[in-house]
Amino acid sequence: MKYLAIITFAAAILGGGQMAEAANVQITAQNPVIELTISEQVDSRPDTATFSTGVETKAPTATQALRDNSRQARMVIEKLKSLGVAEDDIQTTGINLNADYQYDRGGKVNRFVGYRVSNQVRAKVRNIDDLGKILDALVSDGGATNLNGPYFSIDDDSEVKKMARERALANGKKQAENYARASGYTGVRVLSIAEGFSNNSPRPVSSMRMMSVQEESVPVAPGQVGTTVSLNITYEMIR
């Protein structure tokens, strides 16, 4: 009996950034096939931290609220630069202008009091040892009114992925060979491999309004991040 394995290939066109049409390739296996999903995680110390910060302002008019906010937002961005964060690692993620209401308990209605503007930026810190000092400085004299994060990651995780991939391949082969021997075959050969990745970072600190820490920098414990490689592997059992 022949077993038919259909493998799908999809290649990205590097120049145009578009995905080529998937192609089905039919490979005929002489023996039964084994399909396994293998995941391996490698934990390592992060070397990059990303966080969001910004300012919120209120004023009677929309124009004044936006002007005040823009002035303070520029202060935050300039402070980030002065603290060693590269300009390419600073990105505006949202500017919001909304009417501001205050609840009148006596009249039991929302009373219009002006406008509220928020400006958020995302910053990437490539020296984690400086993170606590940067967060403290942003709040104490940088004008920031909120912080969200940090999210820890590895800037170049190619070596970690390679390690996880090799472990997954070895584990997958071992499992497939066990199935093959239990079924009366001597070994296996690979027909197809599909790969996926995920990064398991520690949960970030929740968004909160910050008060300045005068005596020492904000304590930061980066811990470790897990890089996971998942492989979908199809083997043919061989005699």
C-alpha positions in Angstrom: 0.0 0.0 0.0 1.3 3.5 -0.8 0.6 6.5 1.4 0.2 9.9 -0.1 1.7 12.9 1.9 0.7 16.4 0.7 3.1 19.1 1.7 2.3 22.8 1.4 5.1 25.3 0.7 4.7 29.1 1.0 7.6 31.5 0.2 7.7 35.2 0.9 8.8 37.5 -1.9 11.6 39.5 -0.2 11.4 42.5 -2.5 7.7 43.2 -2.6 6.9 41.8 0.9 4.0 39.8 -0.6 3.3 36.1 0.0 3.6 33.8 -2.9 0.8 31.4 -3.7 1.0 28.2 -1.7 2.0 25.1 -3.7 1.0 21.5 -2.9 3.7 18.9 -3.5 2.6 15.3 -3.5 5.1 12.8 -2.0 4.3 9.2 -2.2 5.4 7.2 0.9 5.7 3.4 0.7 4.9 2.9 4.3 2.7 4.4 7.0 3.4 7.9 8.1 3.6 9.5 11.6 2.6 13.2 12.2 4.0 14.8 15.4 3.8 18.3 16.9 6.9 18.9 19.0 7.5 22.1 21.1 10.7 23.0 22.9 11.3 26.1 25.1 14.7 27.6 25.9 14.8 30.1 28.8 17.4 32.9 28.6 18.1 36.3 30.2 16.5 39.2 28.2 18.7 42.0 27.0 15.9 44.4 25.8 13.0 46.0 27.6 10.1 47.9 26.0 7.6 50.1 27.8 5.0 52.7 27.1 4.8 56.2 28.7 3.1 59.4 28.0 1.3 62.4 29.3 -2.3 63.4 29.8 -3.5 67.0 30.0 -6.9 68.8 30.5 -8.0 72.3 29.5 -11.2 74.2 28.9 -10.7 74.2 25.1 -9.5 71.5 22.7 -6.8 73.8 21.3 -5.3 74.6 24.7 -5.5 70.9 25.8 -3.6 69.8 22.7 -1.0 72.6 23.0 -0.3 71.8 26.6 -0.1 68.1 25.8 2.2 68.6 22.9 4.6 70.7 25.0 4.8 68.0 27.7 5.0 65.2 25.2 8.1 66.8 23.7 9.6 67.0 27.1 9.1 63.2 27.6 10.7 62.4 24.2 13.7 64.7 24.8 14.1 63.2 28.2 14.2 59.7 26.7 16.9 60.8 24.3 18.9 62.4 27.1 18.8 59.2 29.0 20.4 57.3 26.1 17.3 55.9 24.3 18.0 56.1 20.6 15.6 58.1 18.4 14.8 55.1 16.3 13.7 53.3 19.5 11.1 55.9 20.4 7.7 55.7 18.6 4.5 57.6 19.1 1.7 55.0 19.5 -1.4 57.2 20.0 -2.7 60.7 20.4 -6.3 61.0 21.7 -8.5 64.0 22.2 -11.8 63.6 24.0 -14.4 65.7 25.7 -14.0 65.7 29.5 -17.1 65.3 31.7 -17.5 65.4 35.5 -20.4 63.7 37.2 -22.7 66.1 39.0 -24.2 64.1 41.9 -26.7 66.7 42.8 -28.2 66.9 39.3 -27.2 63.3 38.5 -25.9 64.3 35.1 -22.5 64.4 33.4 -21.4 68.0 33.2 -19.0 69.1 30.4 -15.8 70.6 31.9 -13.4 70.8 28.9 -11.2 68.5 26.9 -8.7 65.7 27.7 -5.7 64.9 25.6 -3.3 61.9 25.9 -0.1 61.2 24.0 1.6 57.8 24.3 5.0 56.7 23.2 6.7 53.4 23.1 10.4 53.2 24.1 13.0 50.4 23.7 15.8 50.2 26.2 18.8 48.1 25.1 20.6 48.3 28.4 18.3 46.8 31.0 20.6 47.9 33.8 19.5 51.5 33.0 15.8 50.7 33.0 15.0 51.6 36.6 16.9 54.9 36.3 15.1 55.8 33.1 11.6 55.1 34.5 12.4 57.1 37.6 13.8 60.1 35.7 10.8 60.2 33.3 8.4 60.7 36.2 10.5 62.8 38.5 11.6 65.4 36.0 10.6 64.2 32.5 6.9 65.1 32.8 5.5 61.6 32.2 2.2 60.9 33.9 1.8 57.2 33.2 3.9 54.1 32.6 3.0 50.7 31.2 5.3 47.7 31.0 8.0 46.7 30.8 8.0 43.9 28.3 11.3 42.0 28.2 12.7 40.3 25.1 15.9 39.2 23.4 17.1 41.5 20.6 18.7 38.7 18.6 17.2 35.4 19.5 18.5 33.4 16.5 20.9 31.3 18.6 18.2 30.6 21.2 15.8 29.5 18.4 18.5 27.3 16.9 19.0 25.6 20.3 15.2 25.1 20.7 14.9 23.8 17.1 17.7 21.3 17.5 16.1 20.0 20.7 12.7 19.7 19.0 14.1 17.8 16.1 16.0 15.4 18.3 12.9 14.9 20.5 10.6 14.4 17.5 13.0 11.8 15.9 13.2 9.9 19.2 9.4 9.8 19.5 8.9 8.8 15.9 11.4 6.0 16.1 9.6 4.7 19.2 6.4 4.6 17.3 8.1 2.9 14.3 9.8 0.1 16.4 6.5 -0.5 18.3 4.9 -1.0 14.9 7.5 -3.4 13.6 9.6 -1.0 11.6 13.3 -0.2 12.1 13.4 3.6 11.7 11.9 6.7 10.1 12.7 9.4 7.5 11.4 12.9 7.4 8.8 13.9 4.8 8.0 17.4 5.9 8.7 20.0 8.6 6.7 23.2 9.4 7.9 25.6 12.1 6.4 28.2 14.4 7.7 30.5 17.1 6.5 32.1 20.3 8.1 34.2 23.0 6.9 33.8 26.6 7.8 37.0 28.4 7.1 37.8 32.1 3.9 39.7 32.5 4.4 43.5 32.4 3.7 45.8 35.3 0.1 47.1 35.0 -0.5 50.6 33.8 -0.5 53.1 36.6 0.1 56.7 37.5 3.6 57.1 39.0 5.0 59.1 41.8 8.6 60.1 41.8 11.0 57.9 43.7 13.5 60.3 45.1 15.9 58.0 47.0 16.6 55.3 44.5 15.8 54.0 41.1 12.7 51.9 40.4 13.6 48.3 41.1 13.5 46.1 38.0 13.8 42.3 37.9 14.0 41.0 34.3 14.0 37.3 35.1 14.1 35.1 32.0 12.1 34.9 28.8 11.2 31.7 27.1 11.7 31.2 23.4 9.6 28.3 22.0 9.9 26.6 18.7 7.1 24.3 17.6 7.6 21.8 14.8 4.9 19.9 12.9 6.9 16.9 11.4 5.7 14.1 9.2 7.8 10.9 9.2 7.6 7.8 7.0 8.3 4.6 8.9 10.9 2.5 7.2 12.1 -1.1 7.5 
